[in-house]
Amino acid sequence: MENQDLVNQINQLKKEKNAIILAHYYQEPAIQDIADFVGDSLGLSIQAAQTSADIIVFAGVYFMAETAKILNPTKKVLLPDLDAGCSLADSCPPEAFRAFRNQYPNHIAITYVNCSAEVKAQSDIICTSSNAKKIIESLPTDKGILFAPDKNLGNYLIKETGRNMILWPGACTVHEAFSIDKLIVLFEKYPKAKIVAHPESEEQLLLMSHHIGSTSSMINYIKNSMDDEFIIATEAGILHQIKKEVPNKILIPAPVKQFTTCACSECPYMRMNTLEKLYLCLKNETPEISVPENIRRKALLPLERMLSLSC
C-alpha cells in the first residue's frame, strides 16, 4: 500500500475508533506528519494524561506507551512494534534498581521517564529533561537524592542545581554516539554555527554547546534564534519538525563516531515503527500495552507528582 493510501486509511480508522496518535520527535517523518500531537517525553505525557480518545496509538518506544497506559488504565494503548525498546531503560533492570534504592533508604529517588513501569513504581518522582531541574530544586536541601538511570543527564543536573546526587550508571547509546573529534572538524567548517545538544550527551560535547536542553527546548531555541546555522546533537528525527518551522535555516546533524548509511545519530528502536505498522496496529488494535495493576498504581504516584510540578 502506498504512503498516501496508508495515510487515508489511518485517518479513517482514527475517526471510526475515536483514536489519537501521539508521536515522538524521533519518529520517521511520515509518522510525525500524521500524528495528532508530536512532542518530547513531557509533552507526550501531558497529552496522554489529558486525552479523551478511546484508543491511544503511541508512536514511540515501549516505556512511553507504558507511561500512557499508567495514566489511562481504562483506555486501549497500542504500540506499532512491541520490540521498540530503549537502551537507557534497558540499562536499569528493576531488581538491580531495587538493590540500589535499598542502599540509600533515606534518599529521594528521582527517575528519568526513560525507564520501565517497574522502575517507575519504585521511584518517588519521575522527571523528563524538560522539568528535571525544576523538580530537583523543589526538593528540601537536606534530603539526599538518587538519580537514575542517565548518568550524563545526572551530571549535567548536578552542575545546574548544585545538588550532590548519587547517580545510576546508565546511558543512552544514541546520545553517546557523537564524535568530539569529528564535531571539532565540522565546527571549523561552520564557525558561525551554534551547537545545540541534549543533556543526555557526554560532558565534552556539552562543554562545546551553545544551548543545552530537552528536545522541545532545542527546537524553540533554533526557532527563536537570530542565527542561521545550527549543529544539532540529538536523534536526527528532530530535524523534520525544525525544517518545517524554519525552512530557511541550515541544520547540520552532529557527526557520530561510527556510521554505515547515516552519518547522524538515529535510534534503532524509534525507527522500528513504520507507517504500515501504525496502520496495522490501529486496524487490528494490537499490539496492546498492559501494565499489572499493582505496578500501575505504584508508578502512577511519581508520575502524578511530576505532572503536578510541570503545569
C-alpha positions as CSV (number, residue, x, y, z in Angstrom):
1,M,0.0,0.0,0.0
2,E,1.3,3.4,-0.9
3,N,2.0,6.0,1.8
4,Q,-0.9,8.2,0.8
5,D,-3.3,5.2,0.9
6,L,-2.0,4.4,4.3
7,V,-2.5,7.9,5.5
8,N,-6.1,7.9,4.2
9,Q,-6.8,4.6,5.9
10,I,-5.2,5.7,9.2
11,N,-7.2,8.9,9.2
12,Q,-10.4,7.0,8.6
13,L,-9.7,4.5,11.3
14,K,-8.9,7.3,13.7
15,K,-12.4,8.8,13.2
16,E,-14.2,5.4,13.4
17,K,-12.4,4.3,16.6
18,N,-12.0,7.7,18.4
19,A,-8.3,7.2,18.4
20,I,-5.4,9.6,18.8
21,I,-1.8,9.2,17.6
22,L,1.0,10.5,19.8
23,A,4.4,10.6,18.2
24,H,7.8,11.4,19.5
25,Y,10.1,13.8,17.6
26,Y,12.4,10.9,16.9
27,Q,9.8,9.1,14.7
28,E,10.2,8.9,10.9
29,P,8.7,12.0,9.1
30,A,5.6,10.2,7.7
31,I,4.6,9.2,11.2
32,Q,5.2,12.7,12.6
33,D,3.1,14.2,9.8
34,I,0.0,12.1,10.5
35,A,0.2,12.3,14.3
36,D,-2.3,14.4,16.3
37,F,0.5,15.5,18.6
38,V,4.3,15.5,18.2
39,G,6.4,16.2,21.2
40,D,9.1,15.2,23.7
41,S,8.5,13.0,26.7
42,L,7.0,15.7,28.9
43,G,4.7,16.9,26.2
44,L,3.6,13.4,25.3
45,S,3.0,12.5,29.0
46,I,0.7,15.6,29.3
47,Q,-1.2,14.8,26.2
48,A,-1.7,11.2,27.3
49,A,-3.0,12.3,30.7
50,Q,-5.5,14.8,29.1
51,T,-6.8,12.9,26.1
52,S,-10.5,11.9,25.7
53,A,-9.8,9.4,23.0
54,D,-10.7,5.7,23.5
55,I,-7.6,4.4,21.8
56,I,-4.1,5.9,22.1
57,V,-1.6,4.8,19.4
58,F,1.8,5.7,20.8
59,A,4.4,6.1,18.0
60,G,7.5,6.0,20.2
61,V,9.1,3.3,22.3
62,Y,7.8,0.9,24.8
63,F,8.4,2.9,28.0
64,M,6.4,5.8,26.5
65,A,3.4,3.6,25.7
66,E,3.7,2.1,29.2
67,T,3.5,5.6,30.7
68,A,0.4,6.4,28.6
69,K,-1.2,3.2,30.0
70,I,-0.3,4.0,33.6
71,L,-2.1,7.4,33.1
72,N,-5.0,5.9,31.3
73,P,-5.9,2.4,32.7
74,T,-9.3,2.3,31.0
75,K,-8.1,3.2,27.6
76,K,-6.6,0.9,25.0
77,V,-2.9,1.8,24.4
78,L,-1.2,0.5,21.2
79,L,2.4,0.4,20.1
80,P,3.1,-0.2,16.4
81,D,6.1,-2.5,17.3
82,L,6.5,-4.2,20.7
83,D,10.2,-4.5,20.1
84,A,10.7,-0.8,20.1
85,G,12.6,-0.6,23.3
86,C,15.2,1.8,24.8
87,S,18.9,1.3,25.6
88,L,18.6,3.6,28.5
89,A,15.6,1.9,30.1
90,D,17.4,-1.5,29.5
91,S,20.4,-0.2,31.4
92,C,18.3,-0.1,34.6
93,P,16.8,-3.5,35.4
94,P,14.1,-3.4,38.2
95,E,15.8,-5.8,40.5
96,A,19.1,-4.0,40.3
97,F,17.4,-0.7,40.9
98,R,15.6,-2.1,44.0
99,A,19.0,-3.1,45.4
100,F,20.4,0.4,44.6
101,R,17.5,2.0,46.4
102,N,17.9,-0.2,49.4
103,Q,21.5,1.1,49.9
104,Y,20.1,4.6,50.4
105,P,16.8,4.2,52.2
106,N,16.5,7.9,53.3
107,H,17.2,9.3,49.8
108,I,14.6,10.6,47.4
109,A,14.6,8.6,44.1
110,I,14.2,10.8,41.1
111,T,13.9,8.7,38.0
112,Y,14.1,9.9,34.4
113,V,11.0,8.9,32.4
114,N,13.1,6.7,30.2
115,C,12.7,3.7,32.4
116,S,10.3,0.7,32.8
117,A,7.0,0.8,34.7
118,E,8.6,-1.4,37.4
119,V,11.3,1.1,38.0
120,K,8.8,4.0,38.0
121,A,6.9,2.0,40.6
122,Q,10.0,2.1,42.9
123,S,10.6,5.8,42.4
124,D,9.5,8.8,44.4
125,I,9.1,11.2,41.5
126,I,9.6,11.0,37.7
127,C,11.2,13.7,35.6
128,T,11.9,14.5,32.0
129,S,14.8,16.5,30.6
130,S,12.3,19.4,30.4
131,N,11.4,19.6,34.0
132,A,14.3,17.8,35.9
133,K,15.9,20.9,37.1
134,K,12.7,22.4,38.4
135,I,11.8,19.1,40.2
136,I,15.3,18.9,41.9
137,E,15.1,22.5,43.0
138,S,11.7,21.8,44.6
139,L,13.1,19.2,47.0
140,P,14.3,20.0,50.5
141,T,18.0,20.7,50.5
142,D,18.6,18.5,53.5
143,K,17.4,15.4,51.6
144,G,19.7,13.1,49.7
145,I,18.8,12.4,46.1
146,L,19.3,9.3,43.9
147,F,19.0,10.0,40.2
148,A,18.5,7.2,37.6
149,P,19.1,6.0,35.0
150,D,21.1,8.5,32.9
151,K,24.4,9.4,34.3
152,N,25.1,12.1,31.7
153,L,21.8,13.9,32.4
154,G,22.5,13.4,36.1
155,N,26.0,15.0,36.0
156,Y,24.6,17.9,34.0
157,L,21.9,18.5,36.6
158,I,24.4,18.3,39.5
159,K,26.2,21.3,37.8
160,E,23.0,23.1,37.1
161,T,21.4,22.7,40.6
162,G,24.4,22.3,42.9
163,R,22.8,19.2,44.4
164,N,25.2,16.3,45.1
165,M,23.1,13.4,43.7
166,I,24.0,9.7,43.7
167,L,23.8,8.6,40.1
168,W,22.8,5.3,38.5
169,P,25.5,4.5,35.8
170,G,23.2,4.2,32.8
171,A,23.4,6.0,29.4
172,C,21.6,6.4,26.0
173,T,23.6,4.9,23.2
174,V,22.2,7.4,20.7
175,H,23.4,10.4,22.7
176,E,26.8,8.8,23.5
177,A,27.4,8.1,19.8
178,F,28.6,11.6,18.9
179,S,32.3,12.1,18.0
180,I,34.0,15.1,19.6
181,D,36.9,14.9,17.1
182,K,34.5,15.0,14.1
183,L,32.5,17.7,15.7
184,I,35.5,19.9,16.1
185,V,36.3,19.4,12.3
186,L,32.7,20.2,11.5
187,F,32.6,23.3,13.6
188,E,35.8,24.6,11.8
189,K,33.8,24.2,8.6
190,Y,30.8,26.1,10.0
191,P,32.4,28.5,12.6
192,K,29.2,30.6,12.8
193,A,27.0,27.6,13.7
194,K,25.5,27.3,17.1
195,I,25.9,23.8,18.7
196,V,22.7,22.6,20.4
197,A,22.7,19.4,22.5
198,H,20.6,17.2,24.6
199,P,21.8,16.9,28.2
200,E,22.0,13.1,27.8
201,S,25.1,13.7,25.7
202,E,28.6,13.3,27.1
203,E,30.2,16.1,29.1
204,Q,32.8,17.0,26.5
205,L,30.1,17.7,23.9
206,L,28.0,19.7,26.4
207,L,31.0,21.9,27.2
208,M,31.2,22.8,23.4
209,S,27.5,23.6,23.2
210,H,25.8,27.0,22.9
211,H,22.5,25.6,24.1
212,I,21.7,22.5,26.1
213,G,18.1,21.4,26.6
214,S,15.3,19.0,26.0
215,T,14.1,18.2,22.5
216,S,11.4,20.9,22.8
217,S,13.9,23.4,24.2
218,M,16.3,22.8,21.4
219,I,13.5,23.4,18.8
220,N,12.4,26.6,20.5
221,Y,16.0,27.9,20.7
222,I,16.5,27.3,17.0
223,K,13.2,28.9,16.1
224,N,13.8,32.0,18.2
225,S,17.5,32.5,17.4
226,M,18.7,35.2,15.1
227,D,21.4,32.8,13.9
228,D,21.1,30.8,10.7
229,E,23.3,27.8,11.2
230,F,23.0,25.1,13.8
231,I,24.8,21.8,14.6
232,I,22.3,19.6,16.3
233,A,23.4,16.9,18.7
234,T,20.4,14.6,19.3
235,E,18.5,12.0,17.4
236,A,18.1,13.1,13.8
237,G,14.3,12.8,13.7
238,I,14.1,16.2,15.3
239,L,15.3,17.8,12.1
240,H,12.0,17.1,10.4
241,Q,9.9,19.4,12.7
242,I,12.5,22.1,12.7
243,K,12.8,22.2,8.9
244,K,9.0,22.6,8.7
245,E,9.1,25.6,11.1
246,V,12.3,27.3,9.9
247,P,12.9,26.1,6.4
248,N,15.5,28.8,5.6
249,K,17.9,27.8,8.4
250,I,20.8,25.5,7.9
251,L,20.5,22.4,10.1
252,I,23.5,20.1,10.4
253,P,23.4,16.8,12.4
254,A,26.3,16.3,14.7
255,P,28.6,13.6,13.4
256,V,28.8,10.2,15.1
257,K,31.8,8.0,15.9
258,Q,30.8,5.3,13.5
259,F,28.1,5.0,10.9
260,T,27.0,3.0,7.9
261,T,24.3,4.5,5.9
262,C,23.7,7.6,8.0
263,A,26.4,10.0,9.4
264,C,23.8,11.2,12.0
265,S,22.6,9.6,15.2
266,E,19.4,7.6,14.8
267,C,17.7,5.5,17.4
268,P,17.2,2.0,16.0
269,Y,14.3,1.4,18.4
270,M,12.4,4.5,17.3
271,R,12.9,3.5,13.7
272,M,11.2,0.2,14.2
273,N,7.9,1.9,13.9
274,T,6.7,2.5,10.4
275,L,3.6,3.9,8.8
276,E,2.4,0.5,7.7
277,K,2.9,-0.9,11.3
278,L,1.0,2.1,12.6
279,Y,-1.9,1.3,10.2
280,L,-2.0,-2.3,11.1
281,C,-1.9,-1.8,14.8
282,L,-4.8,0.7,14.6
283,K,-6.7,-1.6,12.3
284,N,-6.2,-4.7,14.4
285,E,-6.0,-2.9,17.8
286,T,-2.8,-4.8,18.6
287,P,-0.1,-4.9,19.9
288,E,-1.8,-3.6,23.1
289,I,0.2,-2.4,26.1
290,S,-0.7,-3.8,29.5
291,V,0.7,-2.9,32.9
292,P,-0.1,-5.1,36.0
293,E,-2.5,-3.1,38.3
294,N,-0.3,-3.3,41.3
295,I,2.6,-1.9,39.3
296,R,0.4,0.7,37.6
297,R,-0.9,2.1,40.9
298,K,2.6,2.5,42.4
299,A,4.0,4.0,39.2
300,L,1.1,6.4,38.9
301,L,2.0,8.3,42.1
302,P,5.5,9.5,41.0
303,L,4.1,10.4,37.5
304,E,1.3,12.5,39.1
305,R,3.9,14.2,41.3
306,M,5.8,15.1,38.1
307,L,2.8,16.4,36.3
308,S,1.7,18.5,39.2
309,L,5.1,20.3,39.1
310,S,5.0,20.6,35.3
311,C,1.8,22.5,34.9
